[in-house]
Amino acid sequence: MDYKKLKLRYIGYYETPILWKGDTIYGLRQLELQKLPLQPFNEDIKGPLRLGKLAEQFVSHSFKAHQNIQVIASGIQIQKNQRTLGELDAIITLDDTPIHLEIIYKFYLYDEQTGTNEIEHWIGPNKKDSLIQKLEKLKNKQLPLLHQPESQNFLKQLSIEPELMEQRVLFKAQLFVPWNKEHIEFSKINQDCIQGFYIKEKELPHFKDCKCYMPPKLDWFIIPHPEVNWQTYAVIESLLLDLLNQQTSPLVWVKHPNGMISKCFIVWW
């Protein structure tokens, strides 16, 4: 296992802001914690993980720095008659208050052609998901799972009184806005979540004098830095075009001629 890279992924996760403050979106209340000094990630990761599952492990590790938080259970499969109803991401206590916590880490792009308002404009890089879809799933499916009889029985096994439970989300996101529109102001989401921009195929020639690096998906967490295997635009162009033809939007680090490094999605749509 590449522990150096794993540490960089953790730092990238840790430095990603929550998508909003309080309960300003859909009445979903964020778990807002004091930002403590970064604790190095020194745990073993077993088996291949999807990005979202790795984020859950990063969350559990980050909680160790908070003396007022205890993780009671995580990744809890709720079943009925051998059928899985869903999963509770975590049961924690915060200052002795039991909390059902749902953990989300997403990448969204701002597309004014999608939806009719600020929240509906945020979509996944490949248009296969969106912020509004995730919010509705949280509101209507994931959080209500706690109130199913099977979940209530599980809580009682942990000696937790269900009526004392609170619910929170820990929703972090990296956001990307259209190229040359990096100064859009948003009223609902946390402006600090904007991590870069996105471009379309026709805009690629503007970057022909740049160098590029395409990180694997688990490295999407990582804050761009210069110590990677940079390639010239001429070398990487054919790979980018192949991905776009497959309706896949790659994430690319772009090193500009002046040495500045940007994080950028190249979209097929």
C-alpha positions in Angstrom: 0.0 0.0 0.0 1.2 3.5 -0.9 1.0 5.2 2.5 2.4 8.5 1.2 -0.5 8.7 -1.3 -3.0 7.5 1.3 -1.9 10.4 3.6 -2.3 12.9 0.8 -5.8 11.5 0.1 -6.7 12.0 3.8 -5.4 15.5 3.8 -7.5 16.3 0.8 -10.6 14.8 2.4 -9.8 16.7 5.7 -9.4 20.0 4.0 -12.6 19.7 2.0 -15.3 22.0 3.5 -18.8 20.9 4.3 -21.3 21.9 1.5 -23.4 24.1 3.6 -23.7 25.4 7.2 -26.5 24.6 9.7 -29.7 23.3 8.2 -30.1 25.8 5.3 -30.6 23.1 2.6 -33.7 20.9 2.7 -33.7 21.2 6.5 -30.8 18.7 6.6 -28.5 19.6 9.5 -24.8 19.4 9.0 -22.5 17.9 11.7 -20.3 21.0 12.3 -17.2 20.3 14.3 -14.3 22.4 15.5 -11.4 22.1 13.1 -8.6 20.5 15.1 -4.9 20.1 14.0 -4.6 17.5 11.3 -3.8 14.0 12.7 -1.8 11.9 10.3 -3.7 9.0 8.7 -1.8 5.8 9.8 -4.4 3.1 9.4 -4.4 0.0 7.1 -7.0 0.0 4.4 -8.1 -3.5 3.5 -9.1 -4.4 0.0 -10.1 -2.0 -2.9 -12.5 0.7 -1.9 -14.8 3.0 -3.7 -14.2 6.7 -3.1 -17.3 7.1 -0.9 -16.3 4.1 1.3 -12.8 5.5 1.7 -14.3 8.8 2.8 -16.3 7.0 5.5 -13.0 5.6 6.9 -11.4 9.0 6.8 -14.4 10.3 8.8 -14.0 7.7 11.5 -10.3 8.5 11.7 -10.9 12.2 12.0 -13.3 11.6 14.9 -10.5 10.2 17.0 -9.2 13.7 17.5 -12.5 14.8 19.1 -12.8 13.7 22.7 -16.5 14.4 22.8 -17.3 12.0 19.9 -17.6 8.2 20.2 -18.3 5.9 17.2 -20.8 3.3 18.4 -21.4 1.5 15.1 -20.8 2.0 11.4 -21.9 0.5 8.1 -25.0 -0.9 9.7 -27.0 -3.1 7.3 -30.7 -3.0 8.2 -32.5 -6.2 7.1 -36.1 -7.5 7.1 -36.8 -11.1 6.2 -33.3 -11.5 4.8 -33.8 -8.5 2.5 -31.6 -5.4 3.0 -33.7 -2.3 3.6 -30.7 0.0 3.6 -27.6 1.0 5.5 -27.1 3.5 8.4 -23.6 5.0 7.8 -22.8 5.6 11.5 -24.2 5.8 15.0 -22.1 8.1 17.1 -22.4 10.1 20.4 -21.6 13.7 20.5 -21.4 15.1 24.1 -23.3 11.9 25.1 -26.1 12.7 22.6 -26.7 9.7 20.2 -26.7 10.7 16.5 -27.5 8.9 13.3 -25.0 10.3 10.8 -25.0 10.0 7.1 -21.7 10.6 5.4 -21.5 12.0 1.8 -18.5 13.1 -0.3 -19.3 14.3 -3.8 -18.0 16.1 -6.9 -20.4 18.4 -8.6 -20.3 20.8 -11.6 -22.4 23.9 -11.9 -24.5 23.7 -15.1 -27.0 26.5 -15.5 -28.7 24.5 -18.3 -29.8 21.9 -15.8 -32.7 22.6 -13.4 -34.1 26.0 -12.5 -32.3 27.1 -9.3 -28.9 27.1 -7.6 -29.4 23.7 -6.0 -30.7 22.0 -9.1 -27.8 23.3 -11.2 -25.2 21.1 -9.5 -24.7 17.8 -11.4 -22.2 15.0 -11.4 -19.3 15.1 -14.0 -21.0 12.5 -16.2 -24.6 13.8 -15.6 -25.5 10.5 -13.9 -26.3 12.1 -10.6 -27.0 15.5 -9.1 -27.1 17.3 -5.8 -30.9 17.5 -5.8 -31.2 13.8 -6.3 -28.9 13.1 -3.4 -30.7 15.5 -1.1 -34.0 13.9 -2.0 -32.6 10.5 -1.3 -31.3 11.6 2.1 -34.5 13.3 3.0 -36.9 10.6 1.8 -35.0 7.3 2.1 -31.7 7.3 4.0 -32.6 9.3 7.1 -36.2 7.8 7.4 -34.6 4.4 7.6 -33.8 5.1 11.2 -37.5 5.0 12.0 -38.1 1.6 10.6 -38.9 -1.0 13.3 -35.8 -3.0 12.3 -33.6 0.0 12.9 -35.3 0.8 16.2 -34.7 -2.8 17.4 -31.0 -2.4 16.5 -30.8 0.8 18.6 -32.3 -1.0 21.5 -29.7 -3.7 21.3 -27.1 -0.9 21.7 -29.1 0.4 24.7 -30.0 3.6 22.9 -33.4 5.1 23.3 -34.7 5.7 19.8 -36.6 8.8 20.8 -33.3 10.4 22.0 -31.6 10.0 18.7 -30.8 13.1 16.6 -29.9 13.0 12.9 -27.1 14.8 11.0 -25.3 14.7 7.7 -21.6 15.2 7.1 -21.8 16.3 3.5 -18.5 17.4 2.0 -18.1 18.3 -1.7 -15.6 19.5 -4.3 -17.4 21.9 -6.7 -16.4 23.0 -10.1 -17.7 26.0 -12.1 -17.4 26.8 -15.8 -14.0 28.0 -17.0 -13.7 31.8 -16.9 -16.7 32.0 -14.5 -14.8 31.2 -11.4 -16.2 34.2 -9.5 -19.9 33.1 -9.5 -21.4 33.9 -6.1 -23.7 31.4 -4.4 -26.3 32.0 -1.7 -26.9 28.6 -0.4 -23.8 26.5 -0.7 -20.4 27.1 0.9 -18.3 29.1 -1.5 -15.2 27.5 -0.1 -16.1 24.2 -1.7 -15.2 25.5 -5.2 -12.0 23.6 -6.0 -11.6 24.3 -9.8 -13.3 24.7 -13.1 -14.5 22.5 -16.0 -14.2 22.9 -19.7 -15.7 21.3 -22.8 -13.9 19.6 -25.7 -14.0 22.7 -27.9 -12.1 24.6 -25.2 -9.2 22.1 -25.0 -7.0 24.1 -27.5 -6.8 26.9 -24.9 -4.6 24.6 -22.8 -2.3 23.3 -25.5 0.7 25.0 -23.8 -0.1 23.4 -20.4 1.1 20.2 -18.9 -1.4 17.7 -17.6 -1.8 14.9 -15.1 -4.8 12.6 -14.8 -5.1 11.2 -11.3 -6.9 7.8 -10.6 -10.2 8.2 -9.0 -9.2 7.6 -5.4 -6.7 10.4 -5.9 -9.5 12.9 -6.7 -9.3 13.7 -3.0 -5.7 15.0 -3.3 -4.9 18.7 -3.4 -2.9 19.3 -6.6 0.9 19.5 -6.2 3.8 19.6 -8.6 5.5 16.3 -7.8 3.6 14.0 -10.3 4.4 12.6 -13.7 3.3 15.6 -15.9 2.6 15.0 -19.6 2.4 17.5 -22.4 -1.0 18.3 -23.8 0.1 16.8 -27.1 0.8 13.4 -25.4 -2.4 13.3 -23.4 -4.8 14.8 -25.9 -5.7 11.5 -27.6 -6.4 9.8 -24.3 -8.7 12.7 -23.3 -10.6 12.5 -26.6 -11.1 8.8 -26.2 -12.6 9.2 -22.8 -14.9 12.0 -24.0 -16.1 9.8 -26.8 -17.0 7.2 -24.2 -19.0 9.8 -22.4 -16.6 9.9 -19.5 -15.5 13.2 -18.0 -11.9 12.9 -16.6 -10.5 15.0 -13.8 -7.2 16.5 -14.8 -4.6 18.6 -13.0 -3.4 21.4 -15.3 0.0 23.0 -14.8 0.0 26.4 -16.6 3.1 27.9 -18.2 3.4 30.3 -15.2 3.6 27.2 -12.9 0.1 27.6 -11.4 -1.7 24.3 -11.0 -5.5 24.0 -11.4 -7.9 21.2 -10.9 -10.2 20.7 -13.9 -12.9 18.4 -15.2 -13.1 18.0 -19.0 -16.7 17.2 -19.8 -18.1 15.2 -22.7 -21.5 17.0 -22.7 
